[in-house]
Amino acid sequence: MQLGTLHLEQGRGELTLRALEIPGSQVMDFRLMMLTRAPGP
């Protein structure tokens, strides 16, 4: 599943994943996030 593009500033930061809606009794089981560097300009 591709969720979109993030534009990050250089340096350390915090990335938070949260559910905006909970359609049933629980949200998805999240196990892995892979970040890839997009080609530069």
Secondary structure by P-SEA (a helix, b strand, c coil): cccbbbbbcccbbbbbbbbccccccccccccbbbbbbcccc
